[in-house]
């Protein structure tokens, strides 16, 4: 009689599956988090497809400047006759991309520093975190203005400045999480087997601190949008005629008393985007927190 050995089917662990189901259920029960997600999806669709559906945001029509919102120009026109709807829609792509780039800079550099400082501890870790604390000692907006001005006015400078200003939050979070994971038994076992420090950080510590870092990044995008917009408003960020929301507010301030609609729409866009990211980020944090009351 022949014995047939069959290869067992690979199946997802019930424990892992139930955990993700619990997280999704907890997130969807949070109405504010769902509302924030809907706002972000709406803004994402506008950022991707909107610029193809509106007029040229840089096209000037001086004879028709300062037109109030109408069927022809839904958001009105500015001092140069440019369509505010087209500029606001294109600004969604620019502002979101700038904020995501700034968060990517902060997350990459900050998490790397935090991981190394948390795993090494000792004098090396203390010196690394001392440098991070120096960044925290300077007001964020002042540091961002200084960095952006030093790099030269422009959208790229604003993104780099916002990223460098935001990296201490990721460094401190990553260090605290790395200190906890480092003391787990599986890390000790990896050390006994002779795995290098870089290997332990890459394969054991980093995957286990990823969740809180991602949640922090979700909330951080909203802060980055505010900072990039503030730099544009102050003149060291995006430069004319770039339709960036902060730059649009800066151009509109001269007419805020006579033509307030020029500033209202980009201002509302900034507020909605920040609210969306904050609500979604808070919902993710609560969903991943096992202590939160279900």
C-alpha positions in Angstrom: 0.0 0.0 0.0 1.5 3.3 -1.1 1.5 6.2 1.4 0.8 9.5 -0.2 2.3 12.5 1.7 0.4 15.7 0.9 1.9 19.1 1.5 -0.2 21.0 4.1 -1.9 24.1 2.8 -0.6 27.4 4.1 -3.3 29.3 5.8 -3.4 32.6 7.6 -3.1 32.4 11.3 -6.6 32.7 12.9 -5.0 34.9 15.6 -3.6 37.3 13.0 -6.8 37.3 11.0 -8.9 38.0 14.1 -6.6 40.9 15.1 -7.0 42.7 11.8 -10.7 42.1 11.9 -10.8 43.6 15.3 -8.8 46.6 14.2 -11.0 47.2 11.1 -14.1 46.8 13.2 -12.9 49.3 15.8 -11.9 51.8 13.1 -15.2 51.6 11.3 -17.1 52.1 14.5 -15.3 55.4 15.0 -17.5 57.8 13.1 -15.0 60.6 13.2 -12.3 58.4 11.8 -14.6 57.3 9.0 -15.5 60.9 8.3 -11.8 61.8 8.2 -11.1 58.9 5.8 -13.9 60.1 3.5 -12.5 63.6 3.5 -9.0 62.2 2.6 -10.4 60.0 -0.2 -12.3 62.9 -1.6 -9.2 65.1 -1.5 -7.1 62.4 -3.0 -9.5 62.0 -6.0 -9.4 65.8 -6.5 -5.6 65.8 -6.3 -5.3 63.0 -8.9 -8.0 63.8 -11.4 -9.0 67.4 -10.6 -6.2 69.2 -12.5 -7.4 67.5 -15.8 -10.9 68.9 -15.3 -10.3 72.5 -14.6 -8.8 75.5 -16.5 -5.1 76.4 -16.5 -4.4 77.7 -12.9 -1.8 80.1 -14.3 -3.9 81.6 -17.1 -4.4 85.3 -16.5 -7.5 87.3 -17.6 -6.9 90.8 -16.1 -10.1 92.4 -17.6 -12.2 89.8 -15.6 -10.3 90.1 -12.3 -12.1 90.1 -8.9 -15.1 88.4 -10.3 -17.3 87.1 -7.5 -18.3 83.4 -7.5 -20.6 82.6 -10.4 -21.6 79.8 -12.7 -18.7 80.7 -15.0 -16.1 80.9 -12.1 -17.4 78.8 -9.2 -14.9 80.2 -6.7 -14.4 83.6 -8.5 -11.2 85.1 -9.9 -8.2 86.7 -8.2 -6.4 90.0 -8.8 -5.0 88.7 -12.1 -8.2 87.1 -13.3 -7.0 83.6 -12.6 -9.7 81.0 -11.8 -9.6 80.3 -8.0 -11.3 76.9 -8.4 -8.5 75.8 -10.8 -5.8 77.1 -8.5 -7.4 75.5 -5.4 -7.8 72.1 -7.2 -4.2 72.2 -8.5 -3.1 73.3 -5.0 -4.5 70.1 -3.6 -2.0 68.0 -5.6 0.9 70.4 -4.8 0.1 70.7 -1.1 -0.5 67.0 -0.5 2.6 66.0 -2.4 4.7 68.5 -0.5 3.3 67.3 2.9 3.9 63.7 2.0 7.4 64.4 0.9 8.1 66.3 4.1 6.8 63.4 6.2 8.9 60.9 4.2 12.0 62.9 5.0 11.1 63.2 8.7 10.0 59.5 9.0 13.1 58.1 7.2 15.7 60.2 9.1 13.9 60.3 12.4 13.1 56.6 12.6 16.7 55.7 11.6 18.1 57.8 14.3 15.6 56.6 16.9 16.3 52.9 16.0 20.0 53.3 16.3 19.8 55.3 19.5 17.3 52.9 21.1 19.3 49.8 20.2 22.7 51.1 21.1 21.7 53.0 24.2 24.8 54.1 26.2 26.7 57.2 25.3 26.2 56.8 21.5 22.4 56.7 22.0 22.5 59.7 24.4 24.5 61.8 22.0 22.1 61.1 19.1 19.1 62.0 21.2 20.9 65.1 22.5 21.1 66.3 18.9 17.4 65.6 18.5 16.6 67.5 21.7 18.5 70.5 20.3 16.0 70.6 17.4 13.1 70.5 19.9 14.7 73.5 21.9 14.0 75.8 18.9 10.4 76.8 18.0 9.3 74.8 15.1 8.2 77.7 12.9 11.4 79.7 13.6 13.5 76.7 12.7 11.5 76.0 9.5 11.8 79.6 8.4 15.6 79.6 9.1 16.1 76.4 7.2 13.9 77.4 4.2 15.6 80.8 3.9 19.0 79.2 4.1 18.2 76.7 1.4 16.6 79.4 -0.7 12.9 80.2 -1.2 11.0 77.5 -3.0 8.7 74.6 -2.6 11.6 72.1 -2.3 13.2 74.1 0.5 9.8 74.2 2.3 9.5 70.4 2.0 13.0 69.8 3.4 12.6 72.3 6.2 9.2 70.8 7.2 10.7 67.4 7.2 13.7 68.3 9.3 11.5 70.1 11.8 9.2 67.1 12.1 11.9 64.4 12.5 12.3 64.7 16.3 8.8 63.3 16.9 9.7 60.1 14.9 13.1 59.8 16.5 11.7 59.9 20.0 8.9 57.5 19.2 11.2 55.1 17.4 13.7 55.1 20.3 11.1 54.5 22.9 9.6 51.6 20.9 13.0 50.2 20.1 13.9 50.1 23.8 10.9 48.0 24.5 11.3 45.6 21.7 15.1 45.2 22.4 14.3 43.5 25.7 12.1 40.9 24.2 13.2 37.3 24.2 13.3 36.9 20.4 15.8 39.7 20.2 18.0 38.1 22.8 17.8 34.8 20.9 18.9 36.6 17.7 21.9 38.1 19.5 22.9 34.6 20.8 22.8 33.2 17.3 25.4 35.8 16.2 23.1 38.0 14.1 24.7 41.4 13.5 23.3 44.6 15.0 22.2 45.8 11.6 20.5 42.5 11.0 18.7 42.6 14.3 17.5 46.2 13.8 16.4 45.4 10.2 14.6 42.1 10.8 13.4 42.1 14.4 13.2 45.6 15.8 12.0 47.8 12.8 9.0 45.6 11.8 7.8 45.7 15.4 7.8 49.5 15.8 6.3 50.1 12.4 2.7 50.5 13.5 3.1 53.4 15.9 5.4 55.1 13.4 2.8 54.8 10.6 0.1 56.2 12.9 2.4 59.1 13.8 3.0 59.7 10.1 -0.7 59.9 9.4 -1.2 62.6 11.9 2.1 64.2 10.8 0.9 64.8 7.3 -1.6 67.3 8.6 1.0 69.2 10.6 3.3 69.2 7.5 0.6 70.7 5.4 0.2 73.5 7.9 3.9 74.1 8.1 4.5 74.1 4.3 1.5 76.4 3.9 2.9 78.7 6.6 6.2 78.9 4.8 4.5 79.7 1.5 2.4 82.3 3.3 5.6 83.9 4.8 7.3 84.0 1.3 10.0 81.4 1.9 8.0 78.5 0.5 6.3 78.1 -2.9 6.8 81.1 -5.1 4.4 82.7 -7.6 2.7 81.7 -9.8 2.7 78.2 -8.1 -0.9 77.5 -7.0 0.0 76.3 -3.5 -2.6 77.0 -0.8 -0.3 78.9 1.6 1.0 81.0 -1.3 -2.6 81.7 -2.3 -3.4 82.9 1.2 -0.4 85.2 1.1 -1.5 86.7 -2.2 -5.0 87.1 -0.9 -4.2 89.0 2.3 -4.1 92.3 0.5 -7.7 92.0 -0.5 -9.1 90.2 2.6 -11.4 93.1 3.4 -12.8 93.8 -0.1 -12.6 90.4 -1.7 -12.6 87.8 1.1 -13.6 84.9 -1.1 -10.1 84.8 -2.6 -8.7 83.6 0.8 -11.7 81.6 1.9 -11.4 78.7 -0.5 -7.7 77.8 0.0 -8.2 78.4 3.7 -11.1 75.9 3.9 -9.0 73.4 1.8 -6.2 73.6 4.3 -8.6 73.2 7.2 -10.4 70.2 5.7 -7.2 68.4 4.8 -5.7 68.8 8.3 -8.9 67.8 10.0 -9.1 64.7 7.7 -5.6 63.5 8.5 -6.0 64.2 12.3 -9.3 62.3 12.5 -8.0 59.4 10.5 -4.8 59.3 12.5 -6.6 59.4 15.8 -8.9 56.6 14.6 -5.9 54.4 13.6 -4.3 55.1 17.0 -7.4 54.0 18.9 -8.0 51.0 16.6 -4.4 49.7 17.2 -4.5 50.4 20.9 -5.6 47.3 22.8 -6.3 49.3 25.9 -9.0 51.3 24.3 -12.5 50.3 25.6 -14.3 48.3 22.9 
